[in-house]
Structure formats: C-alpha cells, structure tokens
Amino acid sequence: MTVQGLSRIFGKDVVATHALHGGDLSEVVRMDLSDGTAVAVKRGPRVATEAAMLRAMAATSAPVPRVLHLQGDLLCLEWLEETTASASGWRALGSGLAKLHAARGSGYGWPEDYAFGKVVIDNAPAADWPRFWAERRLLPFLSALPPAMARRLESVARALPERLPASPPPALLHGDLWTGNALFSAHGAYLIDPACYYGHAEVDLAMLDLFGAPAPDFHAGYGPETPGRAARRPIYQLFPALVHYRLFGAAYQGLVSRLIGAAGV
C-alpha cells in the first residue's frame, strides 16, 4: 500500500516516515500524520496472525498497542512513545502480564503455527503439557544439533513427565517475552511483538530471565513465585535458546549446552 493509500485510511496526510528495526518477521515504519499523531506500520507475511494475537491479548485487559488497521500484509498499530523503565513501569509490566496469564484456553497451543524467521513454531495441540513441550518446543530442533547434544536434549524430553506439571492451567502466553518486547512509556508498560499460544505461565517468566532479569518491582506487580519454578526455568529457557541457535548459529551452542546441564542432563 502506498503512502497515499494510508493517508486515505486515516483521513490525514502522511508528513513523514521513519524506517525502524523490525526483526525477522516484518519491516516496521513510523508514519507521522498531519495532526501530530503517529502510527506504527508493519508489513510482513504473518501480520494477520500478529493482529489476532494482539486482539486476544487486549481482550484480557493486558496492555498492548491497539490494532488500527489490517489489510493483506499490512498492519497499522497505535504508536507508543518509549521511555526509560522505572520502578512503576516494571510493576505495571508485572501486573499486565498477570492479567494476560489469567486468561485460560481450552488446551495447549494456538489455532495457527507461527515462525521466528526461518524457524517454524508448531502450535498444534497435545494431550498434556509435558508432551506439548517435548514434541512442539524441544524435539523439532534435534536435527540441527551436534549428535551428542541431540542425545542429551532427547534425555531432557523423555524426563519431562517427571519434571513438568502434567496439566497446568493453559494460560495465554506472550510467547516471546524478552525485555526488548516490553515497551515502557509514560503511561506504564506494554507487551509488544507477541508469539502467543496457551501454556504454562512460567514459560514467559523463564524467557524474561534468560537474557537479563526484570527489576524486583516486576515481581511485586506479577505476584509470588510458584514453588519449584527455579528447577523448571532451564527447561523452559531451552526453547528460546534453541531458536537462537537455529537463527544465529554456533555462538548459542554453549548456552544450549549449559541449559541442558541445568535441566539435569
């Protein structure tokens, strides 16, 4: 769609556009309108799925950018001005994530598969949670790993019925919750760039701990830690580590190996 086409959609002239970093899934542009407002415009093959995820998240009252327009491979979102994270912002992120996780699905997974770049994410349902985590999140990566590491990962997968709860409440997950997908603003904190599915709420918490750690105020907003979460954390962190290994190569092999070890293999 052209700038003129977007002008017609919003009924205002587009006075400037600014290309932004959009990751592997889509290109992102900030579009400034003649009335002083701005819109985030994303283009990519999976923006319709992202829009459905954002709408599902918004229905829980979790803080997400509003979907303004969707047409083909074009998604227009509310523009959110970013600020430095504060104590109140971290608390708002925690309470917003708690609202998201309070939403329940009928099972584990999502109606559509998704992808991180070339890595397809299988969201088909499974009979129980350990089976879902093994078959949808760990075992698909075996062929990409060196043989010895693949055997260790298989051992983790086989042990999951004893290591993970069989049927935790199927919470609505963000699915890719690192600090770069938390946007802090003067009005609080927002969850952006989701990869939603229903699963154990600890999955989001584990990823948030993987490449850094949230401020203590986050936990004040989210609520108390579930007993045993520390032991399950590396099992859940294995999935994003494996995705990074597939996308970016051997630099992440050490991380995968350390997490397999922390998972007890």
Stockholm file with secondary structure:
# STOCKHOLM 1.0

chainA/1-265         MTVQGLSRIFGKDVVATHALHGGDLSEVVRMDLSDGTAVAVKRGPRVATEAAMLRAMAATSAPVPRVLHLQGDLLCLEWLEETTASASGWRALGSGLAKLHAARGSGYGWPEDYAFGKVVIDNAPAADWPRFWAERRLLPFLSALPPAMARRLESVARALPERLPASPPPALLHGDLWTGNALFSAHGAYLIDPACYYGHAEVDLAMLDLFGAPAPDFHAGYGPETPGRAARRPIYQLFPALVHYRLFGAAYQGLVSRLIGAAGV
#=GR chainA/1-265 SS CCHHHHHHHHTSCEEEEEEECCTTTCEEEEEEETTSCEEEEEESTTHHHHHHHHHHHHTTTCCCCCEEEEETTEEEEECCCCCCCCHHHHHHHHHHHHHHHHCBCSSSBCSSCEEETTEEECCCCCSSHHHHIIIIIIGGGGGGSCHHHHHHHHHHHHHHHHHSCSSCCCEEECSSCSGGGEEEETTEEEECSCCCEEECTHHHHHHHTTTSCCCHHHHHHHCCCCTTHHHHHHHHHHHHHHHHHHHHCGGGHHHHHHHHHHTTC
#=GC SS_cons         CCHHHHHHHHTSCEEEEEEECCTTTCEEEEEEETTSCEEEEEESTTHHHHHHHHHHHHTTTCCCCCEEEEETTEEEEECCCCCCCCHHHHHHHHHHHHHHHHCBCSSSBCSSCEEETTEEECCCCCSSHHHHIIIIIIGGGGGGSCHHHHHHHHHHHHHHHHHSCSSCCCEEECSSCSGGGEEEETTEEEECSCCCEEECTHHHHHHHTTTSCCCHHHHHHHCCCCTTHHHHHHHHHHHHHHHHHHHHCGGGHHHHHHHHHHTTC
//
